[in-house]
Amino acid sequence: MEKLIEDIVEIIKDYRKDDINIFYRTKIDKEHVTKWIEQFKEDDRVFILTELLHLLPKSYLTKENTLRILGNEFETLSKDFKYASVSEFLDETKFLDCQENGKSQKIFLGFIDEVLKEKYNCTISGCGTKEIKNWLYIDDVLASGGTFRNDILEEINAYGKDEFKKSNIRIIASFVILHNWATNNVRFTIDKSLGYNLNNDLKFYRVAEIENNPHINFYNPNPEFNHVYPIKNDLGSEILEFIDEAFERDYDMRNEKVAFRNPDYPKKEEFFSTPDNRIRYENILLEKGFEIIKSIDSLTAKSLRPLGMTPPSYKTLGTGSHFFTWRNISNTCPIVFWWGANDWYPLFPVKNRGLH
């Protein structure tokens, strides 16, 4: 077990490293990971660490690799939108700055500013000097899409709906981690609010994509389901009833039909080590997450689920995200990874999280 822990530490060692002794005091080392894993049943510990070690190389995004990919994205954007150079693209691009200080967007805009200085000898403030044809929205995670939707609609309303429609401005949405089910939902709600379809004037880019759209159809024939999404079992059904009865609501619960993964998908397991190991891993995280929720004396967050936050009207087990960045973990990830209260010690500690 010690070797497994050492290997995991080697992968995630830069988590919030820049914030140590500023906002955080937790160093990612052997002692830290050991303290986290020892909260699970003894018979499950080696298995969890082994499967986690299989998953982390493709689901933990380091600072170095992520910023390299984001920096190269400007070349891709220039080519996609038929510009002769990155400079010409930047001349006609406005970087949207919608969020308050301290929020993830501000932080990533700071990272991008450094990339622009280093690679293109310019800054965000120096972009958009010609007629604006692109709005570039950058953030860390698109999960439910609510923040992005609200920010974009606010920008459009401030510009003027009719004027925006006539302008043919493209909205380029770039995320570190993107849930593809959210892209469908957020596009629909924005179009509905505007009264017309943006179509190709709204385009999404990402470093990593979570294929979590549960609707199997012509457009989504074989999702990878590279997230935590259990098949139907008694524990899951019990949790759904608990969620339904935990609060009084003035709205109907939705999406219970897709609360469990269709066991026929993915057709070939590419994310977890084996189909059987996937089932065991998912159920362990589900069971432990439910234990954490039941330990809360006064449950107040209607969106809390064992497998991560989700819209409060969803009668599901949680979003189940299994991608992490060096600077944050989404609350849509299983709560065993980030909960920090009720005597639970998180693998990825975050500020002001786990108080629901």
C-alpha positions as CSV (number, residue, x, y, z in Angstrom):
1,M,0.0,0.0,0.0
2,E,2.9,2.3,0.7
3,K,4.1,2.2,-2.9
4,L,0.6,2.9,-4.2
5,I,0.4,6.0,-2.0
6,E,3.9,7.2,-3.1
7,D,2.9,6.9,-6.7
8,I,-0.4,8.8,-6.1
9,V,1.5,11.6,-4.3
10,E,3.9,11.9,-7.2
11,I,0.9,12.6,-9.6
12,I,-1.1,15.1,-7.4
13,K,1.8,16.7,-5.5
14,D,1.2,20.1,-7.1
15,Y,-2.4,20.3,-5.9
16,R,-2.8,23.9,-4.5
17,K,1.0,24.0,-4.1
18,D,1.0,27.7,-4.8
19,D,-1.4,28.4,-2.0
20,I,0.4,26.5,0.8
21,N,0.8,28.7,3.9
22,I,-1.4,31.4,2.2
23,F,-4.9,29.9,2.1
24,Y,-4.1,26.2,2.8
25,R,-1.9,24.3,5.1
26,T,-2.3,20.8,3.7
27,K,0.7,19.4,2.0
28,I,0.1,16.6,-0.4
29,D,2.4,13.9,0.9
30,K,2.3,10.3,2.1
31,E,0.8,11.2,5.5
32,H,-2.0,13.1,3.8
33,V,-3.0,10.4,1.4
34,T,-2.7,7.7,4.2
35,K,-5.0,9.7,6.4
36,W,-7.6,9.9,3.7
37,I,-7.5,6.2,2.6
38,E,-7.6,4.9,6.2
39,Q,-11.2,6.2,6.4
40,F,-12.3,3.4,4.1
41,K,-12.9,-0.2,5.0
42,E,-9.6,-2.0,5.3
43,D,-10.5,-4.6,2.7
44,D,-11.2,-1.8,0.2
45,R,-8.1,0.4,0.7
46,V,-5.6,-1.3,-1.6
47,F,-8.3,-1.7,-4.3
48,I,-9.3,2.0,-4.1
49,L,-5.6,3.2,-4.3
50,T,-4.9,0.8,-7.2
51,E,-7.9,2.0,-9.2
52,L,-7.3,5.6,-8.4
53,L,-3.7,5.2,-9.5
54,H,-5.1,3.9,-12.8
55,L,-7.5,6.9,-13.2
56,L,-5.3,9.8,-12.1
57,P,-2.9,10.0,-15.0
58,K,-5.8,10.7,-17.3
59,S,-8.0,12.7,-14.9
60,Y,-5.6,14.9,-12.9
61,L,-4.6,18.0,-14.8
62,T,-1.3,19.5,-13.7
63,K,-0.6,23.2,-13.9
64,E,2.2,22.8,-16.4
65,N,0.3,20.6,-18.9
66,T,-3.0,22.5,-18.6
67,L,-1.4,25.9,-19.3
68,R,0.6,24.5,-22.2
69,I,-2.7,23.2,-23.8
70,L,-4.5,26.5,-23.1
71,G,-1.6,28.5,-24.6
72,N,-1.6,26.4,-27.8
73,E,-5.4,26.9,-28.1
74,F,-4.9,30.3,-29.7
75,E,-3.3,28.7,-32.7
76,T,-6.3,26.4,-32.9
77,L,-8.8,29.2,-32.6
78,S,-7.0,31.3,-35.3
79,K,-7.2,28.4,-37.7
80,D,-10.8,27.4,-36.9
81,F,-12.0,30.9,-37.5
82,K,-9.9,31.5,-40.7
83,Y,-7.4,34.0,-39.4
84,A,-4.0,34.4,-41.0
85,S,-2.4,34.7,-37.6
86,V,-3.0,34.7,-33.8
87,S,-2.4,38.4,-33.7
88,E,-5.2,39.0,-36.2
89,F,-7.5,36.8,-34.1
90,L,-6.6,38.7,-30.9
91,D,-7.2,42.1,-32.5
92,E,-10.9,41.2,-33.0
93,T,-11.4,39.3,-29.7
94,K,-12.8,40.6,-26.4
95,F,-12.0,38.5,-23.3
96,L,-15.1,38.4,-21.2
97,D,-14.4,39.2,-17.5
98,C,-17.7,38.4,-15.7
99,Q,-16.8,37.2,-12.3
100,E,-15.8,38.7,-9.0
101,N,-12.2,38.8,-7.7
102,G,-11.1,35.5,-6.3
103,K,-13.4,33.5,-8.6
104,S,-11.9,31.0,-11.0
105,Q,-12.4,33.1,-14.1
106,K,-10.3,35.9,-12.8
107,I,-7.5,33.5,-11.9
108,F,-7.5,31.8,-15.3
109,L,-7.5,35.2,-17.1
110,G,-4.4,36.0,-15.1
111,F,-2.8,32.7,-16.4
112,I,-3.8,33.6,-19.9
113,D,-2.4,37.1,-19.6
114,E,1.0,35.5,-18.8
115,V,0.7,33.2,-21.7
116,L,0.0,36.0,-24.1
117,K,2.9,38.0,-22.8
118,E,5.3,35.1,-23.2
119,K,4.1,33.7,-26.6
120,Y,2.7,36.7,-28.4
121,N,4.1,39.8,-26.7
122,C,0.7,41.2,-25.8
123,T,-1.8,41.4,-23.0
124,I,-5.5,40.9,-22.6
125,S,-6.0,44.6,-22.2
126,G,-4.2,45.1,-25.6
127,C,-6.6,42.7,-27.4
128,G,-9.8,43.8,-29.2
129,T,-8.3,46.9,-30.8
130,K,-10.3,46.4,-34.0
131,E,-14.0,45.6,-34.6
132,I,-15.0,42.9,-32.2
133,K,-16.0,39.7,-33.9
134,N,-15.3,37.2,-31.0
135,W,-16.2,37.0,-27.3
136,L,-13.8,34.7,-25.5
137,Y,-15.1,33.2,-22.2
138,I,-12.5,31.3,-20.2
139,D,-13.2,29.3,-17.0
140,D,-12.1,26.2,-15.2
141,V,-15.2,23.9,-15.2
142,L,-18.5,23.8,-17.1
143,A,-20.6,21.4,-15.0
144,S,-24.3,22.4,-15.0
145,G,-23.6,25.5,-17.0
146,G,-25.6,27.8,-14.8
147,T,-22.8,30.3,-14.2
148,F,-21.8,30.4,-17.9
149,R,-25.4,30.8,-19.0
150,N,-26.1,33.7,-16.7
151,D,-22.8,35.4,-17.5
152,I,-23.4,35.2,-21.3
153,L,-27.0,36.3,-21.1
154,E,-26.0,39.3,-18.9
155,E,-23.4,40.3,-21.4
156,I,-25.8,40.0,-24.3
157,N,-28.5,42.0,-22.5
158,A,-26.0,44.7,-21.7
159,Y,-25.0,44.8,-25.4
160,G,-28.6,44.7,-26.5
161,K,-30.3,41.6,-27.8
162,D,-31.2,43.0,-31.2
163,E,-27.8,44.6,-31.6
164,F,-26.0,41.4,-30.7
165,K,-28.0,39.4,-33.2
166,K,-27.1,41.8,-36.0
167,S,-23.4,41.9,-34.9
168,N,-22.8,38.2,-35.7
169,I,-20.3,38.1,-32.8
170,R,-19.1,34.6,-32.0
171,I,-19.1,33.3,-28.5
172,I,-16.1,31.1,-27.9
173,A,-16.4,29.2,-24.6
174,S,-13.1,27.7,-23.4
175,F,-13.0,25.5,-20.3
176,V,-10.4,23.3,-18.6
177,I,-13.0,20.6,-17.8
178,L,-16.2,20.4,-19.8
179,H,-19.2,18.1,-19.1
180,N,-20.7,17.4,-22.5
181,W,-24.3,17.0,-21.2
182,A,-24.1,20.5,-19.9
183,T,-23.2,21.9,-23.4
184,N,-26.4,20.6,-24.8
185,N,-28.5,21.9,-21.9
186,V,-26.9,25.3,-21.7
187,R,-27.1,25.9,-25.4
188,F,-30.8,25.1,-25.3
189,T,-31.5,27.5,-22.4
190,I,-29.5,30.4,-24.0
191,D,-31.2,29.9,-27.3
192,K,-34.6,29.8,-25.6
193,S,-33.9,33.0,-23.7
194,L,-32.7,34.8,-26.8
195,G,-35.6,33.6,-29.0
196,Y,-33.3,32.4,-31.7
197,N,-30.5,29.8,-32.2
198,L,-26.9,30.8,-31.9
199,N,-25.8,27.7,-33.8
200,N,-22.2,28.1,-34.9
201,D,-21.9,31.4,-33.2
202,L,-21.5,29.5,-29.9
203,K,-18.6,27.1,-29.9
204,F,-17.1,25.2,-27.0
205,Y,-13.4,24.2,-26.4
206,R,-11.9,22.2,-23.6
207,V,-8.7,20.6,-22.2
208,A,-10.6,17.6,-20.9
209,E,-14.2,16.4,-21.7
210,I,-16.4,14.4,-19.4
211,E,-18.8,12.3,-21.5
212,N,-21.7,12.3,-19.1
213,N,-24.7,12.7,-21.4
214,P,-26.9,9.7,-20.3
215,H,-29.2,9.9,-23.4
216,I,-28.1,7.2,-25.9
217,N,-29.1,8.2,-29.4
218,F,-27.8,8.9,-32.9
219,Y,-25.8,11.9,-31.7
220,N,-24.5,10.1,-28.6
221,P,-24.1,6.4,-29.6
222,N,-21.4,5.2,-27.3
223,P,-20.5,7.7,-24.5
224,E,-17.3,6.8,-22.6
225,F,-19.0,7.7,-19.3
226,N,-15.6,8.7,-17.9
227,H,-17.1,9.7,-14.6
228,V,-18.6,7.9,-11.6
229,Y,-22.0,6.6,-12.8
230,P,-23.2,3.4,-11.0
231,I,-25.5,0.8,-12.5
232,K,-28.8,0.2,-10.6
233,N,-28.5,-1.4,-7.2
234,D,-30.4,-1.5,-3.9
235,L,-28.2,1.1,-2.2
236,G,-28.6,3.6,-5.1
237,S,-32.4,3.2,-5.0
238,E,-32.4,3.8,-1.2
239,I,-30.3,6.9,-1.7
240,L,-32.8,8.2,-4.3
241,E,-35.6,7.8,-1.9
242,F,-33.6,9.6,0.8
243,I,-33.0,12.5,-1.5
244,D,-36.6,12.7,-2.4
245,E,-37.7,12.8,1.2
246,A,-34.9,15.0,2.6
247,F,-36.6,18.3,1.8
248,E,-39.9,19.9,1.1
249,R,-39.8,21.2,-2.5
250,D,-42.1,23.4,-4.6
251,Y,-40.8,21.7,-7.8
252,D,-40.9,18.2,-9.2
253,M,-37.8,16.0,-9.1
254,R,-36.4,15.2,-12.5
255,N,-34.1,12.8,-14.4
256,E,-34.7,9.7,-12.2
257,K,-34.8,7.7,-15.4
258,V,-31.1,8.4,-16.0
259,A,-30.0,8.1,-12.3
260,F,-28.3,4.8,-13.1
261,R,-25.9,3.9,-15.9
262,N,-27.2,1.6,-18.6
263,P,-25.0,-1.5,-18.0
264,D,-24.5,-2.0,-21.7
265,Y,-22.5,1.2,-21.9
266,P,-19.8,2.0,-22.4
267,K,-19.5,-0.8,-25.0
268,K,-15.8,-1.0,-24.2
269,E,-14.3,0.2,-21.0
270,E,-11.6,2.8,-21.7
271,F,-11.6,4.8,-18.4
272,F,-11.6,2.4,-15.5
273,S,-9.2,-0.6,-15.4
274,T,-12.0,-3.2,-16.0
275,P,-15.8,-3.2,-16.1
276,D,-15.9,-5.1,-12.8
277,N,-13.5,-2.8,-11.1
278,R,-15.6,0.1,-12.3
279,I,-18.7,-1.3,-10.6
280,R,-16.8,-1.9,-7.3
281,Y,-15.1,1.5,-7.3
282,E,-18.3,3.3,-8.0
283,N,-20.3,1.5,-5.3
284,I,-17.6,2.1,-2.7
285,L,-17.6,5.9,-3.4
286,L,-21.4,5.8,-3.4
287,E,-21.7,4.0,-0.1
288,K,-19.1,6.2,1.7
289,G,-20.6,9.4,0.3
290,F,-24.0,8.4,1.6
291,E,-22.4,7.7,5.0
292,I,-21.0,11.2,5.0
293,I,-24.4,12.8,4.1
294,K,-26.2,10.8,6.8
295,S,-23.6,12.1,9.4
296,I,-24.8,15.7,8.8
297,D,-27.0,16.9,11.6
298,S,-28.9,19.5,9.6
299,L,-28.8,18.9,5.9
300,T,-29.4,22.3,4.1
301,A,-27.9,21.9,0.6
302,K,-30.6,20.5,-1.7
303,S,-28.1,19.9,-4.4
304,L,-25.8,17.6,-2.3
305,R,-25.5,14.0,-3.4
306,P,-23.0,11.2,-2.6
307,L,-21.4,11.5,-6.0
308,G,-21.2,15.3,-6.1
309,M,-23.4,18.4,-6.3
310,T,-26.0,18.5,-9.1
311,P,-29.0,20.7,-9.8
312,P,-31.4,20.4,-6.8
313,S,-34.3,19.1,-8.9
314,Y,-32.3,16.1,-10.1
315,K,-33.3,12.9,-8.5
316,T,-29.9,11.4,-9.2
317,L,-26.9,10.2,-7.2
318,G,-24.7,13.2,-8.2
319,T,-22.7,14.5,-11.2
320,G,-19.9,12.1,-10.5
321,S,-17.1,14.1,-12.1
322,H,-13.7,12.4,-11.9
323,F,-11.4,15.1,-13.2
324,F,-9.3,17.3,-11.0
325,T,-7.1,20.3,-11.6
326,W,-4.0,21.4,-9.7
327,R,-5.8,24.4,-8.3
328,N,-9.3,23.1,-7.5
329,I,-11.7,20.2,-7.3
330,S,-15.2,20.7,-8.6
331,N,-18.0,20.2,-6.1
332,T,-19.6,18.0,-8.8
333,C,-17.0,15.3,-7.9
334,P,-17.8,12.5,-5.4
335,I,-17.8,14.0,-1.9
336,V,-15.3,11.5,-0.6
337,F,-12.7,13.6,-2.4
338,W,-13.5,17.1,-1.1
339,W,-15.8,17.0,1.9
340,G,-14.1,18.6,4.9
341,A,-16.5,18.3,7.8
342,N,-18.3,15.8,10.0
343,D,-15.0,14.0,10.8
344,W,-14.2,13.4,7.2
345,Y,-10.8,14.2,5.9
346,P,-10.6,15.1,2.1
347,L,-8.0,14.0,-0.4
348,F,-8.3,17.4,-2.2
349,P,-9.0,20.0,0.5
350,V,-10.8,23.2,-0.5
351,K,-11.7,26.4,1.3
352,N,-15.2,26.7,2.7
353,R,-16.4,23.4,1.4
354,G,-18.2,20.7,3.3
355,L,-20.4,22.9,5.4
356,H,-23.8,21.8,4.3
